[in-house]
């Protein structure tokens, strides 16, 4: 390694990146101010600032107005069939699988939720077996955060014939176990799910809501939940920065 007074901005970024990943700077904490980092590395403030730009582009840090540079790296969460099991969704004080996952890495889950009656996108209407172009769905839109770090954007769609006037219309955290538990209580237990994953660039709105660079990639997850007779009762679309998720699956080979 070069002597500190000859470090370049990439080497400074490499060292801070390693310290973030090993937990020296935990998720949701703040890095030392740039002048302090410059003194530590024997580098100019402009070099430190370029290093911060690299880390921000990677999604590891994010400037917060008036507060400094926040560490936004979190250990990748595992997305597998097990996250939908009732024991996972309702474990401890969890309101849903996301809560349990975030608490398991030492952060606090937060939710911003709105609900409304709306016209579903064509692919959602088709998946639910509903006529297109009609306001025949309840949609619950959510931004999910981990100790202030935006992690996911989701929209859950339900036929109004099922959801109208039910607990699914609540915009607060009133459902223990999340959507699937609520639907089961309403008489629509799900026994099968379909998921499709697409890697793409975020829209400007998604990048803004997730507070990421528009150059980052996101995972777009299209999830359909069905009852035992094959009726689709839920479609949930989720958008999350790709580096926040590890996808695991198991399936028979014969």
C-alpha positions as CSV (number, residue, x, y, z in Angstrom):
1,X,0.0,0.0,0.0
2,X,1.3,3.5,-0.8
3,X,2.3,5.9,2.0
4,X,-0.7,7.9,3.2
5,X,0.5,11.1,1.6
6,X,0.4,9.5,-1.9
7,X,-3.0,7.8,-1.6
8,X,-5.3,8.5,-4.6
9,X,-9.0,8.9,-4.4
10,X,-9.7,5.3,-5.5
11,X,-7.5,3.9,-2.8
12,X,-9.2,6.1,-0.2
13,X,-12.6,4.8,-1.5
14,X,-11.3,1.2,-1.3
15,X,-10.2,1.6,2.3
16,X,-13.4,3.2,3.4
17,X,-15.5,0.6,1.5
18,X,-13.7,-2.2,3.4
19,X,-14.3,-0.4,6.7
20,X,-18.0,-0.1,5.9
21,X,-18.4,-3.7,4.9
22,X,-16.7,-5.0,8.1
23,X,-18.8,-2.8,10.3
24,X,-16.3,-0.2,11.4
25,X,-18.8,2.3,10.1
26,X,-22.2,0.6,10.7
27,X,-25.3,1.0,8.5
28,X,-27.1,4.3,9.2
29,X,-24.1,5.8,11.0
30,X,-22.2,8.8,9.7
31,X,-18.7,9.0,8.3
32,X,-16.2,11.5,9.8
33,X,-16.3,14.9,8.1
34,X,-14.3,15.2,4.9
35,X,-11.6,17.5,6.5
36,X,-11.1,14.8,9.2
37,X,-10.8,12.1,6.6
38,X,-8.4,14.2,4.6
39,X,-6.2,14.6,7.6
40,X,-6.3,10.8,8.3
41,X,-5.3,9.9,4.7
42,X,-3.0,12.8,4.2
43,X,-5.1,13.8,1.2
44,X,-6.7,17.0,0.0
45,X,-10.4,17.5,0.6
46,X,-11.0,17.4,-3.1
47,X,-9.5,13.8,-3.3
48,X,-11.7,12.7,-0.3
49,X,-14.7,14.2,-2.0
50,X,-14.0,12.2,-5.2
51,X,-13.7,9.1,-3.1
52,X,-17.1,9.9,-1.5
53,X,-18.6,10.3,-5.0
54,X,-17.4,6.8,-5.9
55,X,-18.9,5.3,-2.8
56,X,-22.2,7.2,-3.3
57,X,-22.4,5.9,-6.9
58,X,-22.0,2.4,-5.5
59,X,-24.9,3.0,-3.0
60,X,-22.6,2.7,0.0
61,X,-23.0,6.2,1.3
62,X,-25.4,9.1,0.8
63,X,-25.0,12.8,1.7
64,X,-27.6,14.1,4.2
65,X,-28.2,17.9,4.1
66,X,-26.8,19.5,7.3
67,X,-25.8,16.1,8.8
68,X,-22.9,14.7,6.8
69,X,-22.4,11.5,4.9
70,X,-24.6,8.6,6.0
71,X,-23.6,5.0,5.5
72,X,-26.4,3.4,3.4
73,X,-24.8,0.0,2.9
74,X,-26.7,-2.9,4.4
75,X,-26.0,-6.6,4.3
76,X,-27.9,-8.1,1.3
77,X,-31.2,-9.5,2.3
78,X,-32.1,-13.1,1.2
79,X,-35.2,-13.4,-0.8
80,X,-36.4,-17.0,-0.7
81,X,-39.7,-18.9,-0.3
82,X,-39.1,-19.2,3.4
83,X,-39.7,-15.4,3.8
84,X,-43.4,-16.0,3.0
85,X,-43.9,-18.7,5.7
86,X,-46.3,-17.7,8.4
87,X,-43.7,-18.3,11.2
88,X,-41.4,-15.8,9.4
89,X,-44.0,-13.2,8.8
90,X,-45.5,-13.3,12.3
91,X,-42.4,-14.0,14.3
92,X,-41.7,-11.9,17.4
93,X,-43.1,-8.4,16.9
94,X,-42.9,-8.5,13.1
95,X,-45.7,-7.1,11.1
96,X,-44.4,-8.7,8.0
97,X,-41.4,-10.6,6.6
98,X,-39.5,-7.3,5.9
99,X,-39.7,-6.3,9.6
100,X,-38.1,-9.6,10.7
101,X,-35.4,-9.4,8.1
102,X,-34.4,-5.8,9.0
103,X,-34.4,-6.4,12.8
104,X,-32.2,-9.5,12.2
105,X,-29.4,-7.2,10.9
106,X,-29.8,-4.7,13.8
107,X,-31.8,-2.0,12.1
108,X,-35.3,-0.6,12.6
109,X,-38.0,-1.2,10.0
110,X,-40.0,1.9,9.0
111,X,-43.0,2.1,6.7
112,X,-44.6,4.9,4.6
113,X,-48.0,3.6,3.4
114,X,-50.9,5.0,1.4
115,X,-54.0,3.1,0.1
116,X,-56.6,4.0,-2.5
117,X,-59.1,2.6,-5.0
118,X,-57.4,2.6,-8.4
119,X,-57.2,1.4,-12.0
120,X,-54.6,-1.4,-12.0
121,X,-51.9,-1.6,-14.7
122,X,-52.8,-4.0,-17.5
123,X,-50.4,-6.7,-16.4
124,X,-51.9,-6.5,-12.9
125,X,-55.5,-6.7,-14.1
126,X,-54.6,-9.6,-16.3
127,X,-52.9,-11.5,-13.4
128,X,-56.0,-10.9,-11.2
129,X,-58.4,-11.8,-13.9
130,X,-60.1,-8.4,-13.8
131,X,-61.4,-6.2,-16.6
132,X,-58.8,-3.6,-17.8
133,X,-59.3,0.1,-17.5
134,X,-61.6,0.0,-14.5
135,X,-61.1,1.2,-10.9
136,X,-61.7,-2.3,-9.6
137,X,-58.7,-2.6,-7.2
138,X,-57.4,-1.5,-3.8
139,X,-53.8,-0.6,-4.0
140,X,-51.5,-0.3,-1.0
141,X,-48.3,1.6,-1.9
142,X,-45.3,1.5,0.5
143,X,-41.8,2.8,0.9
144,X,-39.9,0.6,3.2
145,X,-36.9,1.9,5.1
146,X,-34.2,0.4,7.4
147,X,-33.2,3.0,10.1
148,X,-33.9,5.8,7.6
149,X,-32.3,4.0,4.6
150,X,-34.9,3.5,1.7
151,X,-34.8,-0.2,0.8
152,X,-37.9,-1.0,-1.2
153,X,-40.9,0.5,-3.1
154,X,-43.9,-1.8,-3.3
155,X,-47.5,-1.7,-4.5
156,X,-49.9,-4.5,-3.5
157,X,-53.1,-4.8,-5.6
158,X,-56.3,-6.6,-4.5
159,X,-59.7,-7.0,-6.2
160,X,-62.2,-4.6,-4.6
161,X,-64.6,-7.5,-4.3
162,X,-62.2,-8.9,-1.7
163,X,-60.6,-5.8,-0.1
164,X,-63.2,-3.1,0.0
165,X,-64.0,-2.0,3.6
166,X,-61.5,-4.4,5.1
167,X,-58.3,-4.1,7.2
168,X,-56.4,-4.0,3.9
169,X,-57.6,-0.4,3.4
170,X,-55.8,0.7,6.6
171,X,-52.7,2.9,5.9
172,X,-51.1,2.0,9.3
173,X,-49.3,-1.0,10.7
174,X,-52.3,-2.9,11.9
175,X,-51.9,-6.3,10.3
176,X,-49.8,-8.8,12.2
177,X,-48.1,-11.0,9.6
178,X,-48.7,-8.7,6.7
179,X,-50.9,-9.0,3.6
180,X,-51.0,-12.8,3.4
181,X,-52.2,-13.2,7.0
182,X,-54.9,-10.6,6.4
183,X,-56.1,-12.3,3.3
184,X,-56.2,-15.6,5.2
185,X,-58.3,-14.1,7.9
186,X,-60.7,-12.8,5.2
187,X,-61.1,-16.3,3.9
188,X,-58.5,-16.3,1.1
189,X,-55.5,-18.2,2.3
190,X,-52.8,-18.4,-0.3
191,X,-51.2,-21.8,-1.2
192,X,-49.2,-20.9,-4.3
193,X,-47.1,-17.9,-5.5
194,X,-45.5,-16.9,-8.8
195,X,-42.6,-14.5,-9.0
196,X,-40.8,-12.9,-12.0
197,X,-37.6,-10.9,-11.5
198,X,-36.4,-8.3,-14.0
199,X,-33.2,-6.3,-13.7
200,X,-33.5,-2.8,-15.1
201,X,-32.6,0.9,-14.6
202,X,-34.9,2.8,-12.2
203,X,-37.2,5.5,-13.4
204,X,-36.4,9.0,-12.2
205,X,-39.2,8.8,-9.6
206,X,-37.9,5.4,-8.3
207,X,-34.3,6.7,-8.1
208,X,-35.5,9.7,-6.2
209,X,-37.7,7.7,-3.8
210,X,-34.9,5.1,-3.2
211,X,-32.3,7.9,-3.0
212,X,-30.0,6.1,-5.4
213,X,-28.1,7.1,-8.6
214,X,-30.3,6.6,-11.7
215,X,-27.3,4.7,-13.1
216,X,-27.7,2.0,-10.5
217,X,-29.7,-1.2,-11.4
218,X,-32.8,-2.3,-9.5
219,X,-34.7,-5.6,-9.2
220,X,-38.3,-5.4,-10.3
221,X,-40.3,-8.3,-8.7
222,X,-43.7,-9.2,-9.9
223,X,-45.4,-11.5,-7.3
224,X,-48.8,-13.2,-7.7
225,X,-50.5,-15.0,-4.7
226,X,-53.1,-17.6,-5.4
227,X,-55.6,-19.6,-3.3
228,X,-56.0,-23.4,-3.5
229,X,-58.4,-23.2,-6.4
230,X,-55.9,-21.1,-8.4
231,X,-57.7,-17.8,-7.9
232,X,-55.2,-14.8,-7.8
233,X,-56.0,-12.6,-4.9
234,X,-52.9,-10.5,-4.6
235,X,-50.4,-8.9,-7.0
236,X,-47.4,-7.2,-5.4
237,X,-44.8,-5.3,-7.4
238,X,-41.5,-4.5,-5.6
239,X,-38.6,-2.4,-6.7
240,X,-35.3,-2.6,-4.7
241,X,-31.7,-1.7,-5.5
242,X,-30.1,-4.8,-6.9
243,X,-27.2,-4.8,-4.4
244,X,-29.7,-5.1,-1.5
245,X,-31.0,-8.6,-2.4
246,X,-29.8,-12.1,-2.8
247,X,-32.4,-14.4,-4.5
248,X,-32.5,-18.1,-3.5
249,X,-34.8,-20.8,-4.7
250,X,-35.2,-24.5,-4.6
251,X,-37.2,-26.8,-7.0
252,X,-37.5,-30.4,-8.0
253,X,-35.5,-31.7,-10.9
254,X,-37.7,-34.6,-11.7
